[in-house]
Amino acid sequence: MANTDAGNFGEEAVRDELRKLKGNLISGFIRSNNICYYGKNFQIDFLLFVPSIGLVLLEVKNWKGTVKATSEDIWVQEIGTYKNELKNASLQSLRTAGLLLHILEKGKLNKWPIRPVVVFVNQNAKIQKSTIRKPQTDIILKTMIGSWIEENSLNEIYYKFTNDEFTKVKEIICEYTKEYNENS
């Protein structure tokens, strides 16, 4: 399976999980194609509207094997004796959150905190998080999305996301959606 196909498969698996949570733990969610903002390309795998948290940005990975997640720029993936170096998905998620924040500020829609999370969807993935050089974001499995939301929800917070706000967020993201620019 090509990387793009594996990524699409993983994102579809998360979409199915989110549909189960919609109306219960989440108000809705948005996905995007490539976004180009001031010469920087990125994509939003999923942006969740969570009344008890704010916005939750999911970075979806369909990696298999054992992934050693640290605060370093490179994570190591081990599949048997094979080792592969992968870019730190937590840093990717934080970058996406920062660029999204700029877009929301530009659209005067910066009303909610953004919480980036990395989600692994492959059933053959085992995540080893360093306790010394801890990853910069939470890292969970697809099956943990609902429980992660419950555990991170705050009783004293409630954001009532209106249809108008949801539409405006979607529109401002679409405004910057463009074909991938390799020079960026």
KEKE-3310 file (N, C-alpha, C; in steps of 0.2 Angstrom, whole numbers, plus 5000, padded with zeros to 4 digits):
npx = (5004:5003:5011:5002:4989:4989:4988:4976:4967:4969:4964:4951:4947:4947:4938:4926:4926:4924:4912:4904:4905:4900:4889:4888:4901:4908:4905:4906:4916:4930:4939:4954:4960:4976:4983:4989:4998:5005:5016:5018:5015:5002:4991:4975:4971:4961:4950:4942:4927:4925:4915:4918:4932:4937:4945:4951:4965:4968:4982:4984:4991:4996:5005:5015:5021:5034:5035:5045:5043:5048:5055:5063:5068:5067:5058:5060:5055:5052:5051:5051:5067:5070:5073:5067:5068:5057:5049:5045:5029:5022:5028:5025:5011:5010:5015:5005:4994:4999:4999:4986:4980:4985:4978:4965:4965:4967:4955:4947:4942:4948:4943:4944:4954:4967:4970:4983:4984:4991:4986:4987:4982:4984:4982:4993:5002:5013:5016:5030:5033:5045:5050:5059:5063:5050:5037:5030:5016:5000:4999:4989:4979:4968:4956:4955:4951:4938:4938:4950:4945:4935:4943:4951:4942:4934:4924:4920:4921:4913:4910:4899:4897:4891:4882:4885:4898:4905:4903:4910:4923:4926:4925:4936:4946:4945:4947:4961:4965:4974:4982:4996:5012:5027:5038:5037)
npy = (4994:5011:5026:5037:5030:5023:5033:5039:5028:5027:5039:5038:5028:5035:5045:5037:5034:5046:5050:5042:5049:5061:5074:5069:5069:5077:5092:5093:5091:5095:5092:5095:5098:5101:5116:5132:5144:5159:5154:5142:5125:5114:5102:5099:5085:5082:5093:5095:5100:5103:5105:5105:5107:5114:5118:5103:5097:5084:5074:5062:5046:5032:5022:5007:4994:4996:5012:5024:5037:5053:5069:5073:5078:5068:5052:5035:5021:5004:4989:4973:4968:4979:4996:5013:5030:5043:5059:5069:5067:5074:5087:5091:5091:5102:5112:5113:5117:5130:5137:5136:5143:5156:5158:5158:5169:5179:5178:5183:5174:5168:5161:5150:5138:5128:5112:5101:5084:5068:5054:5037:5025:5012:4995:4987:4995:5000:5011:5019:5029:5041:5044:5052:5062:5068:5067:5081:5082:5075:5057:5045:5030:5026:5020:5026:5039:5044:5042:5049:5062:5063:5062:5074:5084:5098:5103:5116:5122:5127:5127:5134:5129:5137:5135:5145:5149:5137:5136:5148:5145:5134:5140:5150:5141:5135:5146:5147:5135:5126:5120:5109:5117:5114:5122:5128)
npz = (5000:4995:5003:5002:5000:5012:5021:5018:5020:5034:5038:5034:5043:5055:5053:5053:5066:5072:5068:5076:5088:5086:5090:5103:5111:5102:5093:5079:5064:5054:5039:5028:5012:5004:5012:5009:5016:5017:5009:5016:5016:5022:5030:5037:5045:5054:5062:5076:5084:5100:5113:5127:5127:5117:5101:5094:5086:5076:5071:5060:5059:5050:5053:5056:5067:5079:5086:5092:5101:5104:5110:5101:5084:5075:5074:5078:5069:5071:5063:5065:5061:5054:5053:5053:5050:5055:5053:5067:5073:5082:5082:5069:5071:5080:5072:5062:5070:5074:5062:5058:5069:5065:5053:5058:5067:5057:5051:5061:5070:5081:5094:5102:5111:5104:5103:5099:5094:5092:5082:5081:5069:5064:5068:5070:5077:5089:5102:5109:5121:5126:5142:5147:5136:5132:5121:5112:5111:5116:5112:5105:5102:5089:5094:5106:5105:5110:5124:5127:5124:5134:5146:5145:5145:5152:5166:5169:5157:5143:5126:5115:5100:5086:5071:5062:5066:5064:5050:5046:5050:5042:5029:5030:5031:5018:5010:5010:5004:4993:4978:4981:4983:4978:4980:4992)
capx = (5000:5007:5010:4996:4984:4989:4986:4969:4964:4969:4960:4944:4945:4946:4931:4921:4926:4922:4905:4901:4906:4897:4882:4889:4907:4910:4899:4907:4923:4932:4946:4956:4966:4982:4982:4995:4997:5011:5021:5019:5010:5000:4985:4972:4968:4954:4949:4936:4924:4923:4912:4922:4939:4939:4947:4956:4968:4971:4986:4983:4997:4994:5012:5015:5028:5035:5037:5048:5041:5052:5054:5068:5065:5066:5056:5062:5050:5055:5047:5056:5074:5070:5072:5066:5067:5051:5048:5041:5022:5020:5030:5020:5004:5011:5016:4999:4990:5001:4997:4979:4979:4986:4972:4959:4966:4966:4948:4944:4939:4952:4939:4945:4960:4968:4974:4985:4985:4993:4982:4989:4976:4986:4981:5000:5007:5015:5020:5034:5034:5050:5049:5064:5062:5043:5034:5027:5009:4998:4999:4984:4977:4961:4951:4956:4949:4932:4941:4954:4941:4932:4948:4953:4936:4934:4917:4919:4921:4908:4909:4893:4899:4885:4882:4888:4905:4907:4904:4915:4930:4927:4926:4942:4951:4944:4950:4968:4966:4977:4987:5003:5017:5034:5043:5035)
capy = (5000:5017:5030:5041:5026:5021:5039:5040:5023:5029:5045:5036:5025:5040:5048:5033:5034:5053:5050:5039:5053:5067:5075:5066:5072:5083:5096:5092:5091:5097:5090:5099:5097:5106:5123:5136:5150:5162:5150:5136:5120:5110:5099:5097:5079:5083:5098:5093:5105:5099:5110:5105:5108:5119:5114:5098:5095:5077:5072:5055:5042:5025:5019:5001:4993:5000:5019:5027:5044:5058:5076:5075:5079:5061:5046:5029:5015:4997:4983:4967:4971:4985:5003:5019:5037:5047:5065:5069:5069:5080:5094:5092:5093:5109:5117:5114:5121:5136:5140:5136:5149:5162:5158:5159:5176:5183:5178:5185:5168:5165:5161:5144:5135:5123:5106:5096:5077:5063:5048:5031:5021:5005:4990:4984:5000:5000:5017:5019:5037:5042:5047:5058:5067:5067:5070:5088:5082:5068:5052:5040:5026:5028:5018:5030:5046:5046:5042:5055:5068:5063:5063:5080:5089:5102:5104:5123:5125:5124:5131:5132:5131:5138:5133:5150:5149:5131:5138:5153:5142:5130:5145:5153:5136:5134:5152:5145:5128:5127:5114:5109:5120:5111:5127:5130)
capz = (5000:4995:5009:5002:5001:5019:5025:5016:5024:5041:5039:5034:5049:5060:5051:5055:5074:5074:5066:5082:5093:5084:5094:5110:5113:5098:5089:5072:5063:5047:5036:5023:5007:5005:5013:5008:5020:5016:5007:5020:5015:5027:5029:5043:5045:5057:5067:5080:5088:5106:5118:5134:5126:5111:5095:5094:5080:5075:5066:5059:5056:5049:5054:5059:5070:5086:5085:5098:5101:5109:5109:5095:5077:5072:5078:5075:5068:5070:5061:5065:5061:5049:5056:5048:5053:5053:5056:5073:5071:5087:5079:5063:5073:5083:5066:5059:5075:5074:5056:5059:5073:5061:5049:5062:5069:5051:5050:5067:5072:5086:5100:5106:5112:5099:5106:5094:5096:5086:5083:5077:5067:5062:5073:5072:5079:5096:5103:5115:5122:5130:5148:5148:5131:5131:5115:5113:5111:5117:5107:5106:5097:5086:5099:5112:5104:5114:5131:5128:5125:5141:5151:5144:5146:5159:5167:5169:5150:5138:5120:5111:5093:5081:5064:5058:5067:5060:5043:5045:5051:5036:5024:5030:5029:5011:5007:5009:5001:4986:4976:4984:4980:4980:4982:4999)
cpx = (5004:5006:5003:4990:4983:4986:4979:4965:4964:4964:4952:4942:4944:4940:4926:4920:4923:4914:4901:4900:4902:4890:4883:4895:4909:4904:4900:4915:4924:4939:4947:4960:4972:4980:4989:4994:5004:5017:5022:5013:5009:4993:4982:4969:4961:4954:4942:4934:4922:4921:4916:4929:4941:4940:4952:4958:4971:4975:4986:4989:4995:5001:5011:5021:5028:5038:5039:5048:5045:5051:5059:5065:5064:5063:5059:5056:5054:5050:5051:5063:5075:5069:5071:5065:5061:5051:5044:5034:5020:5022:5026:5013:5004:5011:5009:4994:4992:4999:4990:4977:4980:4980:4966:4959:4965:4959:4944:4940:4943:4948:4940:4952:4961:4973:4976:4986:4987:4989:4985:4983:4978:4986:4988:5005:5007:5019:5024:5036:5040:5048:5054:5064:5055:5041:5030:5019:5007:4998:4994:4983:4970:4956:4951:4953:4943:4935:4946:4950:4938:4937:4951:4948:4936:4926:4915:4920:4916:4907:4903:4895:4892:4887:4886:4895:4908:4908:4909:4922:4931:4928:4933:4948:4951:4947:4958:4970:4968:4981:4993:5008:5024:5039:5042:5038)
cpy = (5006:5021:5034:5036:5024:5027:5040:5034:5025:5034:5043:5032:5030:5044:5044:5033:5041:5053:5047:5044:5060:5068:5073:5070:5078:5086:5094:5092:5093:5094:5095:5096:5101:5113:5126:5142:5153:5158:5143:5131:5116:5107:5098:5090:5079:5088:5097:5099:5102:5104:5110:5106:5114:5116:5109:5096:5088:5076:5065:5051:5035:5021:5012:5000:4997:5007:5022:5035:5048:5065:5078:5076:5073:5056:5040:5024:5009:4992:4977:4970:4977:4991:5008:5025:5041:5054:5065:5072:5074:5086:5095:5094:5100:5114:5118:5118:5128:5140:5141:5142:5155:5163:5161:5167:5181:5184:5181:5180:5164:5165:5155:5142:5130:5118:5101:5089:5073:5057:5043:5027:5013:5000:4987:4989:4999:5007:5017:5026:5037:5046:5052:5063:5066:5070:5076:5088:5075:5064:5047:5036:5028:5026:5022:5037:5048:5046:5048:5061:5069:5065:5070:5086:5092:5104:5111:5126:5122:5129:5129:5134:5131:5136:5138:5150:5143:5133:5143:5150:5138:5135:5148:5148:5135:5140:5151:5139:5129:5120:5115:5112:5118:5116:5130:5126)
cpz = (5000:5001:5008:5003:5008:5023:5024:5020:5031:5043:5039:5040:5055:5059:5054:5063:5076:5073:5072:5088:5092:5087:5101:5113:5109:5094:5082:5071:5055:5045:5030:5018:5009:5006:5012:5011:5020:5015:5011:5018:5021:5026:5036:5042:5048:5062:5070:5084:5094:5111:5124:5133:5122:5105:5096:5087:5080:5069:5065:5056:5056:5049:5058:5063:5077:5084:5092:5097:5106:5107:5103:5089:5073:5077:5074:5075:5067:5068:5060:5066:5057:5054:5051:5052:5050:5056:5062:5072:5076:5085:5073:5066:5076:5077:5063:5064:5075:5068:5056:5063:5069:5056:5052:5064:5063:5050:5056:5070:5078:5093:5104:5106:5107:5103:5101:5098:5090:5088:5078:5076:5066:5068:5075:5074:5087:5097:5110:5116:5127:5136:5150:5143:5128:5125:5117:5114:5114:5111:5109:5101:5095:5091:5105:5111:5109:5122:5132:5128:5132:5146:5151:5144:5152:5160:5167:5162:5146:5132:5116:5104:5089:5074:5060:5060:5064:5053:5041:5045:5044:5030:5024:5029:5021:5007:5005:5006:4994:4984:4980:4980:4982:4982:4989:5004)
residu = (MET:ALA:ASN:THR:ASP:ALA:GLY:ASN:PHE:GLY:GLU:GLU:ALA:VAL:ARG:ASP:GLU:LEU:ARG:LYS:LEU:LYS:GLY:ASN:LEU:ILE:SER:GLY:PHE:ILE:ARG:SER:ASN:ASN:ILE:CYS:TYR:TYR:GLY:LYS:ASN:PHE:GLN:ILE:ASP:PHE:LEU:LEU:PHE:VAL:PRO:SER:ILE:GLY:LEU:VAL:LEU:LEU:GLU:VAL:LYS:ASN:TRP:LYS:GLY:THR:VAL:LYS:ALA:THR:SER:GLU:ASP:ILE:TRP:VAL:GLN:GLU:ILE:GLY:THR:TYR:LYS:ASN:GLU:LEU:LYS:ASN:ALA:SER:LEU:GLN:SER:LEU:ARG:THR:ALA:GLY:LEU:LEU:LEU:HIS:ILE:LEU:GLU:LYS:GLY:LYS:LEU:ASN:LYS:TRP:PRO:ILE:ARG:PRO:VAL:VAL:VAL:PHE:VAL:ASN:GLN:ASN:ALA:LYS:ILE:GLN:LYS:SER:THR:ILE:ARG:LYS:PRO:GLN:THR:ASP:ILE:ILE:LEU:LYS:THR:MET:ILE:GLY:SER:TRP:ILE:GLU:GLU:ASN:SER:LEU:ASN:GLU:ILE:TYR:TYR:LYS:PHE:THR:ASN:ASP:GLU:PHE:THR:LYS:VAL:LYS:GLU:ILE:ILE:CYS:GLU:TYR:THR:LYS:GLU:TYR:ASN:GLU:ASN:SER)
# end
